[in-house]
């Protein structure tokens, strides 16, 4: 049994509480928020206990692992405090808004022999694991190119002021627009790619804020990023992340013998398909698309939202890793590498077109049910 504390009781916390409930070995001992009334509302809604404050939660010796669900600008402060208190930490994305801060968090965790991991954990989902297995099995031969989309449309024109979680927390529009869509959403694809193709060596592309007026204010958060990722393995990936282009969360893996694809990387049960190309009678032709059965056991999650993801799966893997003394699949160094990719796509490409990565990562083990 791993005793857990949640700090941050806003919009995303409902997704975690709803999915943590299906892990009997994870017990939420207490929740906290800088707004004590919000913590109490959240706790009452989910049948949990609210601590008096985040500092009181961190002082609770029963708690082994802290789930940091605060807004992005508070991630470093809260994660640092939790690590200093001797707790393992699972953080919402991003690990940090600045690469130097992210490095410091990883080094702090390592110095204290604590585990540190970060969202998103969709790499551990059935769709990602099925796609990854098909890549390992060379269902389309050698991978050459990846097209990854994370476009969400003109969100600032949508009725987002009416979007609330089950506990009544409003969608954090200001954070989404000011922090920028790349930092908020790119991880849903960038967190898959290094596991599948190895570390990224360099990034080229363009990023900008094309629509600065959102939510009744002028913001400069990146709302358009188009990046070309070069992997040490030789694979090239084009990643598009915008709040402008129509909704598109597809991922396509192009190999010598065909294309693997999944429709929406936000859904753990998104269909995975293969379409092979062949030469028939002196003509190059594409065979009909075929669905690849998903590995693992998919299920629907009982929460409101425009996605279907097990938000707690990364927490569960981190808890198991800490219990048995192994690194989590989404290890601190892996999350650091993903964090650098995301920051480069969001900010570094706004002032230049070329970025050299400074971090790397070790190979990631697939989920046991996705082997061999």
N, C-alpha and C positions, 0 to 999 in steps of 0.2 A: 504494500500500500504506500502510495506517495501522497503526502499532504501538500496541498497547493494553496497559494494565495494569489488573488487577482487584484492588480492595481490598475484602475481605469475602468469606469463603469458606463462608458458611452455607447455609441451605436454598435460598434463591432463586438463589444463584450457579450451581447445577447447570442451571437453566433457561437462563441466559445462555450458559454454556459449550456447552450442547447446540445452541443455535440460532446462536451465533456461528460454529460450524463450517461453516455453509453459505454464509458470505461469504468468498470467497477473497481479497478485498482487505483483510480485517481479520485481523491476526495478534496473538494474545495472547502478548506477550513474557514477562510474568511475572504472578504472582498473589501476594497477601500478605494476612495477617490478623494481628490482635493476638495470636491464638493460633497460634504458629508450627507446632504439630503439626497443627492443623486445615488450615492452608494446605498443608502437605506431603501430607496425605491427599487433599485436593481436587486438587492438582496431579498426584499419582500416578494418580488415578482418570481424569483427563481427558488425561493425557499432556502436561502443561504443566510449566513451571518455577516453583518457589516462591522468591520473594525472601526474604531474611532477616527483613525487617520492612516495614511500610508506608512508613517513612521511606526505607528502602533502595530500594524501588520508585520512590518519587517522585524520588529522586536519579538514576535511570537515564535518561540523556539520549536513549536510543533511543525512549522512550515518548512518544507524541504526545497520547494521550487516556487518561484514567483513568475507569473505570467504578466508581462508588462503590456497593457493595452491603452496606455496614455496616448495623447496626440504626438505626432512625430517630433516636435520640438522638445518634448520632455523625455524622449526615449533614453538619451544618454544619462541624464540626471538620475532617473529612476533605476535604470539598469546598474549604474555605478553603485548606488546606495544598496541595492539588493545584493550585489556581489560582495560589497564590503560587509554586509550582514551575514555572509556565509551561505547565501542561497544560490542554487542553480537558477538560471534565467532563460525563459523563452520570451522573446520580444516580438511585438507586431513590427511589420516592415515600416521604415527601414531600420536596420540596426542603428544607424546614425545618419545625420544629415551632412556630416563632414567626414571625409575619409580618415583624417588624423584621429578624430574622436572614436571612429570605429576600430581602428588599430589599437587604441588604448584600451578599449573594452575587452578586446580579444586577449591582449597581453595581461590585463588584470585578472580575467577568468583563469588563464593558464597559470599565473603566479599563485593563485589560490586553489588550484586543482579543482576548479568548478566547471560545470558544463554550461555552455552558452550556445543558444540557437535562436533562429529568427524565422518569421513568416516571410513569404507564404510557404505552406507545406504541400502544395498541390503536386509536387514531384512524387509524393508518396501515394497519390491517388491512382485509381484503377486505369483511367485513360492514359496518364503519363507512363505508368508502368507497362501498359500494353504496347504503347508506341515505342518505348525504349527497348522492350524485348524484341519487337519486330526489327528494330535497327541492329541489335546485337545478332539476331538471326539472319541478317542480311536479306530480308524479304525483298528489298529493291536494290540489292548489290551494295556497292560502296557509296556512302553518302557524299555528295558533292556540295549541296546547297540547301539552305533552310530559309523558308519565308515564314516569318512570325508576325502576326498582327495583334495589336492590343488597342484598337480604336473604339471609342465609346460614344461617338456622335457629339452633337452640340448640347452637352449636359446642362450648360447654364441657361438654355431655353426650355428645359424640361421642368415639370412641376416638382422639383426636388424639395421644396419647402414643405411638402406633404409627406415626404419619405420619413418614416419613423421605424424604430426597432420594436420588437414585441413588448419591451418594457417602457416604450414611449420616448426613447432617446432620439433626437433629430439627427438626420444625416449631416455629418460635419462638413457642410459646404465650404466654409471659409478655409479650413485646412486643405480640402481637396484642391481648391482653386489657387491658394497661395503657395502651397508646397509644390503643386504641379502634378499632372497626371502621370508623368514618368515615374517619379518616386513613389506615388501611390499605387500604380498599376503595372508597371513594366515587369516587376518581379514575377508576375504570373506566367511569364514566358522565359525571362532571363534566368530564373531559378531552375528551369529544366535543362537548359542547354549545356552548361559545363559538366553535368553528370553524364549526359549522353555523348558529348564530343570532346571533353577535356577542357582545360583552362583556356581562356581568351588571352591572346597576346596583344592585340591592338584593335582600336575602334576608329572608324571614319564615319563622317556623316554631318548632319545639320540638326540643330535644335533651336527653338525660339518660343516666345510667347506671341502668338498672332492675334489673340483676342484678349486684350488686357482688362476690359471692363466685364467683371463677373460678380454676381452676388451683391450688386449695388456698390461695388468699390473697384478701384484700379489695382490689379495684382500683376505680378510679373512671373508667376509660376509657369514653368514650361508646359505648353499645351500642344506642342508639335515636336516630335523627334523621329528622325529616320537615321538609323545607324547600321553600319556594316561591320559585323564582328568577325575578326579573323582568329581562328582557333589554332592552337599548336598542332592539332591533328591534321590541319589542312582544310577543314570544313569552313565554309563561309556562310554566315547567316545575315539576312536582312531583317531588321526589327523595326516595325512601325508602331508608334505609340502616340495617339492624339486624342484631343477633345474636339476634333473638327470633322474628321472623316466618319462616314456612317459606321454604325456598330459592326465590328468584325473582330472575332477572337480566334480565327483559324490559325492552324499551324500546319505547314507542309514541309515534308522532308523529301528532297529530290535526290534520287540515286541513279546509278548507271542503268538500272533495269525498271525504273518506275517511280511512283510517288506514294508515300505514306501521308495520311492526313487525319486531323481531328478537327471537329467543327468549332468547339468552344473550350478553351483551356480553363474556364471558370467552373466547368462541370466535371465532377469526378466520373460520371457515367457517359461523357461525350463519346459518341461512336468513333472508332478508329477504323480507317479504311485503307486498302491498298489498291493501286491501279498500275498494272504492269504494261510495259510496251514491248512489242515483238515485231519481228520482220516476217511478213506473210506475202508470198508471191511477189517478191521484189518491192514490197511496199512496207513502210514503217507504220504500224498501227497501234492504237491504244485499246487494250481489252477493257471490258466493263469493270467499274469499280466494285470491289468485294469487301464486305465487312469482316474485320478480324474480331473474333469473340474476345471480350474483355477478360483479362485475368483477374483473379480475386472475386470478391462478392460485393456487388454494388447495392446501394440502398438509397432511399429518399431521406432527406434530412428535414426535421420538423422545425423549420423556421421560415420567416418571410424574407424574401430577398431575390435578387435577379441572378442567382447562381445556386449551385448545389455542391457544397464543399464540406468536408469534415475538417473544420478549423482546429479541432483538438488532436488530430493525428500527429502533428509535429510535437505537441506537448507530450503525448503518450510515448513517442519514440525517444524523446529526451529523457523522460522519467525512467524508461527501461534501460537506456544507456547508462544513466547515473547509477542505477541499481546494480548492474552487472559489471560496471567498470569499462565500458567501451565508449568510443566517441559516438554521438548521435549521427544519423545519416546526414542531416543538415548540420554539420559540425561548425564550430566557430570560424574556422579558416575558410570553409566553403561559403558560409554566409558573408564573410568579409569580402570574398571574391565577387559574389553576386552583388553586394552593396556597392563595390567599386564600379562594376559594369553599369549599374543603375544610375549612380551619380555622374558617371561620364556621359551617359545618354541624356541626362537631364541638364547638366550644367557645363561640363567641359566642352561639349560640342557647340555651345552657344557663342563661344569666343574664338574657337578654332575648329578646324575640320579633321584633326588627327589627334588621337590620344593613345599613349603607350601605357599598358597596364603595369602596375607595380606589385600586384598580388598574384597568387596562384592558388591551386587547391589540389588535394589528393583525390583519387577515384572514390566514387560513392557506391556503396553496396545497394543493389536492388532490394526491394521488399522480398522476404522469404517466399511468399506465395507467387512471385513473378519469376522464380528460378525454375529450371536452369535457363 
